[in-house]
Amino acid sequence: MKFSVLRSRVKRCEQVVAVRLVDTQDHWGVLSQVWRSGWSPLRIIVAGVASGFVVGKLEIPGKVNGARWLQMVGSVSNLLASGQAAFASAMAAHAAGAADDAAEQADAAADKVDDAVNPGATAAAAGAAAGAAAAASAASAPRAPAQAGLGRQDPDDSIGPRPAEAATELSER
């Protein structure tokens, strides 16, 4: 096969994957919305009563008791909750990245507009921006703990004491 034919097949496959990705995300959103709206309080209670009845009927004496079933259900629910948390975290990271990209593009566009409007003012604006950035980095730099307090941080620090320091401070009172 020719290289151009292979390249065109790869591009076509990439386009198909992109379309399928969008379709999958759309379908996932619809499924999650329908799933959440489908679980009304009455349905949750009915599902709990039905599963309790089935577990009670299927209970084999000595092998599986109610406590083990509850432990298993708790473990599965924790697994699902951690999966949802991981998914939400990944989506938040993706959204934060997209917001950062949009902010950078907006800054670049604003700089272009400023350059077009005031070509002579760019050097003064760059100096002012550098001064503001230096002041912001100096203000956000972590401060060293006070020597007189033997490792204790200032009470106005936004970070706060570490757990061991807080426990020691409480025990000294």
Rosetta silent file (secondary structure, phi, psi, omega in degrees, C-alpha in Angstrom):
SEQUENCE: MKFSVLRSRVKRCEQVVAVRLVDTQDHWGVLSQVWRSGWSPLRIIVAGVASGFVVGKLEIPGKVNGARWLQMVGSVSNLLASGQAAFASAMAAHAAGAADDAAEQADAAADKVDDAVNPGATAAAAGAAAGAAAAASAASAPRAPAQAGLGRQDPDDSIGPRPAEAATELSER
SCORE:     score description
SCORE:     0.000 S_00000001
   1 L     0.000  151.990  177.756    0.000    0.000    0.000 S_00000001
   2 L   -81.246  155.144 -179.427    1.032    3.544   -0.577 S_00000001
   3 H   -63.224  -39.193 -178.510    1.809    5.836    2.284 S_00000001
   4 H   -65.521  -35.004  178.008   -0.882    8.318    1.253 S_00000001
   5 H   -68.063  -43.164  177.960   -3.539    5.577    1.311 S_00000001
   6 H   -62.914  -42.036 -179.636   -2.431    4.498    4.796 S_00000001
   7 H   -63.682  -41.414  179.129   -2.431    8.078    5.988 S_00000001
   8 H   -66.926  -35.488  176.949   -5.949    8.667    4.652 S_00000001
   9 H   -66.581  -39.701  178.966   -7.177    5.472    6.364 S_00000001
  10 H   -65.257  -43.900  178.459   -5.647    6.600    9.649 S_00000001
  11 H   -61.192  -41.875  179.735   -7.266   10.041    9.356 S_00000001
  12 H   -64.866  -41.251  177.645  -10.631    8.453    8.601 S_00000001
  13 H   -65.445  -38.948  177.170  -10.293    6.122   11.591 S_00000001
  14 H   -63.315  -39.387  177.580   -9.342    9.047   13.834 S_00000001
  15 H   -64.893  -40.029  178.389  -12.441   10.918   12.677 S_00000001
  16 H   -63.703  -42.475  179.317  -14.609    7.881   13.405 S_00000001
  17 H   -63.971  -40.880  179.398  -13.101    7.594   16.888 S_00000001
  18 H   -63.358  -42.439  178.802  -13.711   11.285   17.556 S_00000001
  19 H   -65.890  -43.111  179.677  -17.367   10.990   16.497 S_00000001
  20 H   -65.550  -34.139  177.776  -17.838    7.837   18.574 S_00000001
  21 H   -64.274  -44.444  178.464  -16.251    9.550   21.585 S_00000001
  22 H   -63.768  -43.778  178.571  -18.719   12.430   21.353 S_00000001
  23 H   -61.205  -42.948 -179.962  -21.611    9.990   20.924 S_00000001
  24 H   -63.623  -42.948  178.093  -20.452    7.960   23.918 S_00000001
  25 H   -63.428  -40.138  177.877  -20.176   11.059   26.110 S_00000001
  26 H   -64.082  -45.902 -179.699  -23.663   12.165   25.066 S_00000001
  27 H   -65.488  -36.571  178.906  -25.141    8.728   25.740 S_00000001
  28 H   -64.922  -40.983  178.019  -23.344    8.524   29.099 S_00000001
  29 H   -62.666  -42.922  178.640  -24.812   11.865   30.141 S_00000001
  30 H   -65.129  -43.292 -179.954  -28.323   10.742   29.191 S_00000001
  31 H   -62.050  -45.149 -179.204  -27.869    7.408   30.974 S_00000001
  32 H   -65.753  -36.289  178.287  -26.640    9.014   34.190 S_00000001
  33 H   -67.365  -44.258  179.791  -29.519   11.514   34.156 S_00000001
  34 H   -67.038  -39.314  179.501  -32.127    8.803   33.567 S_00000001
  35 H   -61.659  -45.840 -178.622  -30.512    6.547   36.176 S_00000001
  36 H   -68.037  -39.431 -179.009  -30.601    9.273   38.841 S_00000001
  37 H   -73.830  -23.410 -179.419  -34.155   10.321   38.056 S_00000001
  38 H   -74.912  -23.763 -177.572  -35.303    6.681   38.043 S_00000001
  39 L   -90.845   83.970  174.952  -34.281    6.018   41.643 S_00000001
  40 L   -82.626  162.372  179.550  -37.130    7.536   43.589 S_00000001
  41 H   -56.998  -38.372  179.230  -37.352    6.930   47.354 S_00000001
  42 H   -64.045  -42.543  179.330  -40.182    4.429   46.875 S_00000001
  43 H   -65.672  -35.672  178.134  -38.171    2.420   44.376 S_00000001
  44 H   -64.905  -43.078  179.529  -35.164    2.384   46.715 S_00000001
  45 H   -65.698  -43.464  179.188  -37.306    1.036   49.559 S_00000001
  46 H   -62.651  -42.133  179.129  -38.921   -1.603   47.320 S_00000001
  47 H   -63.999  -39.089  178.402  -35.502   -2.716   46.034 S_00000001
  48 H   -66.019  -43.187  179.264  -34.206   -2.983   49.621 S_00000001
  49 H   -65.590  -43.404 -179.392  -37.191   -5.015   50.803 S_00000001
  50 H   -64.515  -43.966  179.760  -37.015   -7.310   47.760 S_00000001
  51 H   -67.866  -35.858  175.920  -33.278   -7.899   48.117 S_00000001
  52 H   -63.106  -40.180  177.630  -33.688   -8.527   51.852 S_00000001
  53 H   -63.715  -45.680 -179.661  -36.388  -11.094   51.130 S_00000001
  54 H   -63.523  -43.144  179.217  -34.232  -12.852   48.518 S_00000001
  55 H   -63.656  -40.247  178.589  -31.202  -12.877   50.823 S_00000001
  56 H   -65.018  -38.374  179.617  -33.331  -14.283   53.655 S_00000001
  57 H   -74.102  -33.343 -176.826  -34.706  -17.082   51.462 S_00000001
  58 H   -89.109   -0.344 -174.763  -31.323  -17.984   49.965 S_00000001
  59 L   -67.150  124.325  178.182  -29.473  -17.958   53.280 S_00000001
  60 L   -97.258  122.504 -176.739  -27.610  -21.211   53.801 S_00000001
  61 L   -57.899  128.590  176.555  -27.171  -21.939   57.510 S_00000001
  62 L    88.531  -25.713 -176.749  -23.544  -21.595   58.559 S_00000001
  63 L   -89.147  -59.106 -176.851  -22.220  -20.481   55.178 S_00000001
  64 L  -130.403  119.077  177.990  -23.489  -16.962   54.603 S_00000001
  65 L  -108.210  176.977 -176.042  -25.239  -14.971   57.269 S_00000001
  66 H   -61.166  -34.869 -179.236  -26.845  -11.543   57.221 S_00000001
  67 H   -65.051  -38.451  178.844  -23.754   -9.794   58.559 S_00000001
  68 H   -68.401  -37.139  176.888  -21.643  -11.041   55.672 S_00000001
  69 H   -63.182  -43.575  178.774  -24.240   -9.893   53.162 S_00000001
  70 H   -63.685  -38.154  178.018  -24.252   -6.456   54.743 S_00000001
  71 H   -63.976  -41.672  179.888  -20.459   -6.393   54.682 S_00000001
  72 H   -65.817  -44.091  179.434  -20.450   -7.318   50.995 S_00000001
  73 H   -62.663  -41.172  177.566  -23.061   -4.689   50.123 S_00000001
  74 H   -62.627  -41.226  179.520  -21.066   -2.084   52.054 S_00000001
  75 H   -65.209  -42.996  179.810  -17.864   -3.020   50.239 S_00000001
  76 H   -65.879  -40.311  179.858  -19.538   -2.846   46.832 S_00000001
  77 H   -67.117  -36.421  175.494  -21.117    0.524   47.623 S_00000001
  78 H   -64.790  -38.814  177.805  -17.720    1.870   48.751 S_00000001
  79 H   -62.391  -45.668  179.637  -16.194    0.599   45.515 S_00000001
  80 H   -65.691  -39.184  179.349  -18.864    2.344   43.447 S_00000001
  81 H   -65.027  -41.331  178.810  -18.526    5.546   45.453 S_00000001
  82 H   -67.582  -34.696  176.094  -14.754    5.633   44.982 S_00000001
  83 H   -64.599  -42.286  177.546  -15.220    5.019   41.260 S_00000001
  84 H   -64.844  -38.979  179.012  -17.656    7.922   41.029 S_00000001
  85 H   -65.345  -40.672  178.592  -15.261   10.134   42.978 S_00000001
  86 H   -64.714  -41.089  179.029  -12.388    9.226   40.667 S_00000001
  87 H   -64.585  -43.328  179.335  -14.533    9.955   37.613 S_00000001
  88 H   -64.515  -37.838  178.029  -15.640   13.302   39.052 S_00000001
  89 H   -64.624  -42.950  178.989  -12.030   14.167   39.857 S_00000001
  90 H   -64.389  -40.091  179.227  -10.929   13.360   36.315 S_00000001
  91 H   -67.951  -36.620  178.226  -13.743   15.448   34.856 S_00000001
  92 H   -66.661  -40.308  177.953  -12.862   18.355   37.164 S_00000001
  93 H   -64.031  -40.249  178.374   -9.214   18.171   36.112 S_00000001
  94 H   -64.238  -43.128  179.740  -10.279   18.161   32.459 S_00000001
  95 H   -65.438  -38.789  178.307  -12.551   21.161   33.029 S_00000001
  96 H   -64.705  -40.425  177.123   -9.769   23.014   34.867 S_00000001
  97 H   -63.603  -41.379  178.189   -7.398   22.374   31.970 S_00000001
  98 H   -65.745  -38.242  178.645   -9.950   23.640   29.488 S_00000001
  99 H   -66.827  -39.743  177.285  -10.530   26.747   31.615 S_00000001
 100 H   -62.809  -42.984  178.097   -6.782   27.402   31.782 S_00000001
 101 H   -61.937  -42.770  179.778   -6.505   27.078   28.008 S_00000001
 102 H   -64.821  -39.305  178.907   -9.426   29.463   27.519 S_00000001
 103 H   -65.289  -40.645  178.117   -7.880   31.961   29.937 S_00000001
 104 H   -64.062  -41.478  178.614   -4.551   31.824   28.093 S_00000001
 105 H   -64.979  -39.886  178.882   -6.293   32.378   24.773 S_00000001
 106 H   -65.724  -40.412  177.684   -8.251   35.306   26.218 S_00000001
 107 H   -63.423  -42.603  179.229   -5.040   36.837   27.611 S_00000001
 108 H   -63.553  -41.015  179.332   -3.311   36.432   24.258 S_00000001
 109 H   -66.503  -40.154  178.723   -6.254   38.034   22.462 S_00000001
 110 H   -65.099  -39.357  177.327   -6.326   40.912   24.964 S_00000001
 111 H   -62.623  -41.215  179.005   -2.584   41.443   24.490 S_00000001
 112 H   -63.637  -40.411  179.389   -3.035   41.574   20.723 S_00000001
 113 H   -66.995  -42.624  178.438   -5.810   44.126   21.080 S_00000001
 114 H   -62.107  -41.467  178.533   -3.707   46.234   23.479 S_00000001
 115 H   -63.598  -38.059 -178.922   -0.765   46.088   21.077 S_00000001
 116 H   -71.434  -35.026 -176.863   -2.977   47.185   18.202 S_00000001
 117 H   -80.653  -49.652 -177.636   -4.528   50.069   20.170 S_00000001
 118 L  -125.822   86.796 -178.253   -1.451   51.395   22.051 S_00000001
 119 L   -67.748  -26.484 -177.955    1.799   50.195   20.471 S_00000001
 120 L   -84.371  -19.734 -174.535    3.961   52.467   22.706 S_00000001
 121 L   -85.955   -1.453 -175.639    2.344   51.485   26.011 S_00000001
 122 H   -69.715  -35.745 -179.680    3.389   47.821   25.858 S_00000001
 123 H   -67.405  -41.361  178.561    6.789   48.372   27.501 S_00000001
 124 H   -66.840  -39.081  179.525    5.247   50.244   30.450 S_00000001
 125 H   -68.114  -37.084  178.983    2.519   47.598   30.811 S_00000001
 126 H   -66.292  -39.897  177.611    5.082   44.796   30.721 S_00000001
 127 H   -64.902  -41.902  178.798    7.105   46.502   33.490 S_00000001
 128 H   -66.093  -39.466  179.135    4.000   46.990   35.612 S_00000001
 129 H   -66.019  -38.844  178.283    2.944   43.366   35.066 S_00000001
 130 H   -65.444  -41.054  177.637    6.401   42.123   36.089 S_00000001
 131 H   -64.007  -41.021  179.072    6.272   44.251   39.262 S_00000001
 132 H   -66.528  -39.011  178.855    2.799   42.947   40.106 S_00000001
 133 H   -65.826  -39.745  178.271    3.918   39.346   39.523 S_00000001
 134 H   -65.571  -40.439  178.730    6.933   39.816   41.800 S_00000001
 135 H   -66.208  -39.298  179.733    4.742   41.312   44.528 S_00000001
 136 H   -67.691  -39.778  179.506    2.237   38.467   44.220 S_00000001
 137 H   -69.573  -33.777  177.477    4.947   35.798   44.420 S_00000001
 138 H   -69.135  -35.697 -179.588    6.486   37.490   47.461 S_00000001
 139 H   -72.737  -32.297 -177.238    3.100   37.632   49.163 S_00000001
 140 H   -92.320   -2.652  179.753    2.314   33.986   48.438 S_00000001
 141 L   -68.022  138.706 -179.814    5.760   32.647   49.392 S_00000001
 142 L   -67.437  137.744  179.534    5.646   30.422   52.492 S_00000001
 143 L   -89.787  150.798  177.371    7.038   32.089   55.595 S_00000001
 144 L   -75.437  146.411  179.262    9.501   30.419   57.893 S_00000001
 145 L   -64.771  153.015 -178.731    8.133   29.459   61.302 S_00000001
 146 L   -68.194  135.338 -178.506    8.932   31.828   64.151 S_00000001
 147 L   -70.396  -34.486 -177.146   12.097   30.904   66.027 S_00000001
 148 L   -69.867  -25.433 -177.388   10.738   32.021   69.395 S_00000001
 149 L   -88.452    3.822  178.965    7.735   29.698   69.044 S_00000001
 150 L    53.131   57.884  173.524    9.922   26.585   68.525 S_00000001
 151 L    91.858   -5.052  178.528    8.456   25.491   65.222 S_00000001
 152 L   -79.730  146.637  179.664    4.977   26.915   65.704 S_00000001
 153 L   -91.347  162.382  177.619    3.500   28.865   62.857 S_00000001
 154 L   -64.189  145.492 -179.492    1.957   32.294   63.078 S_00000001
 155 L   -67.543  -19.815 -179.362   -1.756   32.186   63.926 S_00000001
 156 L   -88.718    3.579  176.342   -2.576   34.286   60.860 S_00000001
 157 L   -67.055  137.624  179.717   -1.092   31.685   58.477 S_00000001
 158 L   -77.600  -17.557 -178.137   -3.703   30.335   56.118 S_00000001
 159 L   -74.846  -43.023  179.557   -2.050   26.902   56.140 S_00000001
 160 L    86.125  168.771 -177.938   -2.548   26.301   59.860 S_00000001
 161 L   -74.941  155.618  174.653   -0.618   23.985   62.137 S_00000001
 162 L   -72.610  160.372 -176.194    0.136   20.414   61.280 S_00000001
 163 H   -57.217  -39.812 -179.052   -1.873   17.772   63.187 S_00000001
 164 H   -66.356  -39.254  178.184    1.009   16.865   65.500 S_00000001
 165 H   -66.128  -40.278  179.205    1.593   20.515   66.384 S_00000001
 166 H   -64.292  -40.952  179.790   -2.104   21.037   67.028 S_00000001
 167 H   -66.740  -40.675  178.748   -2.240   17.996   69.316 S_00000001
 168 H   -64.320  -41.393 -179.977    0.853   19.146   71.229 S_00000001
 169 H   -64.351  -39.038  178.095   -0.600   22.610   71.609 S_00000001
 170 H   -68.198  -37.490 -178.563   -3.843   21.187   72.960 S_00000001
 171 H   -72.388  -22.900  179.289   -2.064   18.909   75.434 S_00000001
 172 H   -77.839  -17.377 -178.225   -0.006   21.828   76.789 S_00000001
 173 L   -73.639    0.000    0.000   -3.133   23.751   77.805 S_00000001
